[in-house]
Protein backbone atom coordinates (compact mmCIF):
# COMPACT_ATOMS: atom_id res chain seq x y z
CA UNK A 1 0.00 0.00 0.00
CA UNK A 2 1.66 3.18 -1.14
CA UNK A 3 0.88 6.49 0.44
CA UNK A 4 1.51 9.79 -1.29
CA UNK A 5 1.93 12.92 0.76
CA UNK A 6 -0.01 15.86 -0.60
CA UNK A 7 1.69 19.08 0.41
CA UNK A 8 -0.61 22.10 0.78
CA UNK A 9 2.08 24.65 -0.04
CA UNK A 10 5.81 25.20 -0.14
CA UNK A 11 5.78 26.97 3.25
CA UNK A 12 8.25 25.05 5.45
CA UNK A 13 5.91 25.03 8.46
CA UNK A 14 3.00 23.84 6.32
CA UNK A 15 5.17 21.13 4.75
CA UNK A 16 6.28 19.88 8.19
CA UNK A 17 2.68 19.92 9.42
CA UNK A 18 1.56 17.84 6.43
CA UNK A 19 3.74 15.07 7.92
CA UNK A 20 3.85 15.84 11.63
CA UNK A 21 0.79 18.00 12.26
CA UNK A 22 -1.65 15.41 13.52
CA UNK A 23 -2.04 14.36 17.14
CA UNK A 24 0.07 11.18 16.82
CA UNK A 25 3.08 11.42 14.48
CA UNK A 26 5.39 13.37 16.79
CA UNK A 27 4.34 11.16 19.71
CA UNK A 28 5.54 8.12 17.76
CA UNK A 29 8.84 9.90 17.06
CA UNK A 30 9.01 10.95 20.74
CA UNK A 31 8.55 7.34 21.82
CA UNK A 32 11.33 6.24 19.49
CA UNK A 33 13.71 8.99 20.67
CA UNK A 34 13.05 9.05 24.41
CA UNK A 35 11.42 5.71 25.24
CA UNK A 36 13.32 3.30 22.98
CA UNK A 37 10.14 2.02 21.33
CA UNK A 38 10.57 0.34 17.97
CA UNK A 39 7.73 -2.12 17.35
CA UNK A 40 4.02 -1.75 16.58
CA UNK A 41 3.22 -3.36 19.93
CA UNK A 42 5.49 -0.89 21.76
CA UNK A 43 3.60 2.06 20.27
CA UNK A 44 0.19 0.46 20.77
CA UNK A 45 0.91 -0.17 24.46
CA UNK A 46 2.74 3.11 25.01
CA UNK A 47 0.05 4.62 27.18
CA UNK A 48 -1.37 7.18 24.74
CA UNK A 49 -4.33 4.97 23.72
CA UNK A 50 -3.76 5.22 19.98
CA UNK A 51 -6.23 3.24 17.85
CA UNK A 52 -4.73 0.43 15.76
CA UNK A 53 -5.88 1.88 12.42
CA UNK A 54 -4.44 5.32 13.28
CA UNK A 55 -1.14 3.80 14.41
CA UNK A 56 -0.81 1.79 11.19
CA UNK A 57 -1.61 4.89 9.12
CA UNK A 58 0.89 7.13 10.98
CA UNK A 59 3.67 4.55 10.76
CA UNK A 60 3.07 4.33 7.01
CA UNK A 61 3.06 8.14 6.73
CA UNK A 62 6.32 8.45 8.69
CA UNK A 63 7.87 5.73 6.53
CA UNK A 64 6.66 7.38 3.31
CA UNK A 65 8.07 10.71 4.50
CA UNK A 66 11.46 9.09 5.11
CA UNK A 67 11.40 9.69 8.87
CA UNK A 68 11.41 6.01 9.83
CA UNK A 69 12.27 2.72 8.18
CA UNK A 70 10.43 -0.58 8.60
CA UNK A 71 12.57 -3.70 8.71
CA UNK A 72 11.94 -7.35 9.53
CA UNK A 73 12.39 -7.96 13.26
CA UNK A 74 15.51 -10.05 13.92
CA UNK A 75 13.78 -12.13 16.62
CA UNK A 76 10.27 -12.56 15.21
CA UNK A 77 8.87 -13.08 11.73
CA UNK A 78 5.54 -11.69 12.97
CA UNK A 79 7.04 -8.31 13.92
CA UNK A 80 8.69 -5.37 12.25
CA UNK A 81 11.36 -3.10 13.66
CA UNK A 82 10.92 0.64 13.13
CA UNK A 83 14.02 2.83 13.18
CA UNK A 84 14.56 6.53 12.77
CA UNK A 85 16.35 7.59 9.61
CA UNK A 86 18.86 10.46 9.63
CA UNK A 87 15.90 12.67 8.62
CA UNK A 88 13.99 11.42 11.67
CA UNK A 89 16.96 11.92 13.99
CA UNK A 90 17.18 15.50 12.71
CA UNK A 91 13.84 16.12 14.50
CA UNK A 92 15.54 15.77 17.91
CA UNK A 93 16.38 19.49 18.27
CA UNK A 94 12.77 20.39 17.37
CA UNK A 95 11.43 17.92 19.96
CA UNK A 96 13.77 19.40 22.56
CA UNK A 97 12.51 22.92 21.78
CA UNK A 98 8.87 21.77 22.03
CA UNK A 99 9.62 20.20 25.43
CA UNK A 100 11.29 23.43 26.62
CA UNK A 101 8.40 25.57 25.40
CA UNK A 102 5.77 23.31 26.94
CA UNK A 103 7.61 23.13 30.28
CA UNK A 104 7.82 26.94 30.36
CA UNK A 105 4.08 27.45 29.89
CA UNK A 106 2.33 24.29 31.08
CA UNK A 107 2.25 21.84 33.96
CA UNK A 108 4.34 18.91 32.72
CA UNK A 109 5.60 15.55 33.97
CA UNK A 110 8.43 15.72 36.54
CA UNK A 111 10.71 13.96 34.03
CA UNK A 112 10.20 16.86 31.63
CA UNK A 113 11.03 19.38 34.35
CA UNK A 114 14.25 17.50 35.12
CA UNK A 115 15.08 17.26 31.41
CA UNK A 116 14.62 21.02 30.94
CA UNK A 117 16.98 21.65 33.88
CA UNK A 118 19.61 19.60 32.02
CA UNK A 119 18.91 21.60 28.86
CA UNK A 120 19.40 24.89 30.69
CA UNK A 121 22.76 23.58 31.86
CA UNK A 122 24.03 22.55 28.43
CA UNK A 123 21.45 22.08 25.68
CA UNK A 124 24.01 21.38 22.98
CA UNK A 125 25.59 18.51 24.92
CA UNK A 126 22.20 16.96 25.79
CA UNK A 127 21.02 17.08 22.17
CA UNK A 128 24.34 15.67 20.95
CA UNK A 129 24.14 12.81 23.47
CA UNK A 130 20.58 11.90 22.38
CA UNK A 131 21.53 11.98 18.69
CA UNK A 132 24.68 9.90 19.22
CA UNK A 133 22.67 7.34 21.20
CA UNK A 134 20.15 7.06 18.37
CA UNK A 135 22.88 6.70 15.75
CA UNK A 136 24.53 3.92 17.78
CA UNK A 137 21.14 2.20 17.77
CA UNK A 138 21.74 1.37 14.13
CA UNK A 139 20.24 3.98 11.87
C-alpha angles and dihedrals in degrees: 000000000000122000123201120203113225109207115208095208144338092262106124093224092048091048092051091047091052086065105026105022101097125088096261116036098077090043089058090049089046090053091051093048102040106019102038093236116160110154134071089246091052091055094042091053095038095110100253094099096232115179116243095240092050092048092051091048094048093047089052091047092050090048092048090049091053094244095117137019127218116218135170110272111249093221103038134037089203093060139064128212117225118204133180116249121218086266089055093047088053087068091069095090090049091050090049091052091049090051091050092048093047093047090051095054107023142048104261139178115287089244089061091050090052091046092052090051088057090048092052088053096051117341094176093056093046093050091046091051092051092048093047090050091052092048091051087053088073111267 
